[in-house]
Amino acid sequence: MEGLLWFLILGGLFYAMMRFGCGAHRVHGHGGHTGHGSGMGEHTDPVCGMTVATDKGYGKTHKGTLYHFCSRNCLDKFEADPDKYLKPTGGEVGGAS
């Protein structure tokens, strides 16, 4: 019974560190990456074309390139058919090789 108590205490500490401590950045997609985009810290959502700050929205790596999305809805659309949104359309959105 004492072993179970220590297991639960250590599990709770591990959860707290991953949720609120140094692991929180990994969970929320802040892995120290450098993005692509027109401005420092700004990216263009490939689905709707909105400008997204690096520390806002959602991120998704596709074929080695990190893309940023303004909303979960845009991310879901991208995940359903990435090639539809990565075809060159004359703007700055381009495909990843």
C-alpha positions as CSV (number, residue, x, y, z in Angstrom):
1,M,0.0,0.0,0.0
2,E,2.9,2.4,0.8
3,G,4.3,1.7,-2.7
4,L,1.1,2.7,-4.3
5,L,1.0,5.9,-2.3
6,W,4.5,6.9,-3.5
7,F,3.6,5.9,-7.1
8,L,0.6,8.2,-7.0
9,I,2.6,11.1,-5.5
10,L,5.4,10.8,-8.1
11,G,2.8,10.5,-10.8
12,G,1.1,13.7,-9.7
13,L,4.4,15.5,-9.6
14,F,5.3,14.3,-13.1
15,Y,1.9,15.4,-14.4
16,A,2.3,18.8,-12.7
17,M,5.7,19.3,-14.3
18,M,4.6,18.3,-17.7
19,R,1.4,20.4,-17.6
20,F,2.7,23.5,-15.9
21,G,6.5,23.3,-15.9
22,C,9.1,22.9,-18.6
23,G,7.1,20.2,-20.4
24,A,4.2,22.5,-21.0
25,H,5.9,24.2,-23.9
26,R,6.3,20.9,-25.7
27,V,2.6,20.0,-25.2
28,H,1.4,23.3,-26.6
29,G,3.7,23.2,-29.6
30,H,6.4,25.6,-28.5
31,G,9.5,23.5,-29.2
32,G,12.0,26.3,-29.9
33,H,11.4,26.0,-33.7
34,T,12.1,28.7,-36.2
35,G,9.2,29.2,-38.6
36,H,8.8,30.5,-42.1
37,G,6.8,33.5,-43.1
38,S,7.0,37.1,-44.3
39,G,7.7,38.8,-40.9
40,M,9.5,38.0,-37.8
41,G,7.1,35.9,-35.7
42,E,4.3,36.0,-38.3
43,H,3.1,33.3,-40.6
44,T,0.3,32.9,-43.2
45,D,-2.4,30.3,-42.6
46,P,-2.3,28.2,-45.8
47,V,-6.1,27.5,-45.6
48,C,-7.6,30.9,-45.1
49,G,-4.7,33.3,-45.7
50,M,-4.9,35.0,-42.3
51,T,-1.7,36.2,-40.6
52,V,-0.9,34.1,-37.5
53,A,1.6,35.1,-34.8
54,T,4.1,32.4,-34.0
55,D,2.9,32.2,-30.4
56,K,-0.8,32.0,-31.4
57,G,-3.0,29.5,-33.2
58,Y,-2.0,25.9,-34.1
59,G,1.1,24.5,-35.7
60,K,1.5,21.4,-37.9
61,T,4.6,19.9,-39.5
62,H,4.0,18.5,-42.9
63,K,6.9,17.0,-45.0
64,G,9.4,18.8,-42.8
65,T,7.9,22.2,-42.9
66,L,6.0,23.8,-40.1
67,Y,2.7,25.5,-41.0
68,H,0.7,27.8,-38.7
69,F,-3.1,27.9,-38.5
70,C,-5.5,30.6,-37.1
71,S,-8.0,28.0,-35.8
72,R,-8.6,24.4,-35.2
73,N,-11.1,24.5,-38.0
74,C,-8.3,25.5,-40.5
75,L,-6.0,22.9,-39.1
76,D,-8.7,20.2,-39.5
77,K,-9.2,21.2,-43.2
78,F,-5.5,21.1,-43.8
79,E,-5.1,17.7,-42.2
80,A,-7.9,16.3,-44.4
81,D,-6.2,17.3,-47.7
82,P,-2.8,19.1,-47.3
83,D,-2.0,19.1,-51.0
84,K,-5.2,21.1,-51.7
85,Y,-3.8,24.0,-49.6
86,L,-0.1,23.7,-50.6
87,K,-0.4,24.1,-54.3
88,P,1.0,27.5,-55.5
89,T,-1.7,30.0,-56.1
90,G,0.4,33.0,-56.9
91,G,0.7,34.1,-53.3
92,E,3.4,33.2,-50.8
93,V,1.9,29.8,-49.9
94,G,4.0,27.1,-51.5
95,G,4.4,23.4,-51.4
96,A,7.0,21.6,-49.3
97,S,9.2,19.0,-51.0
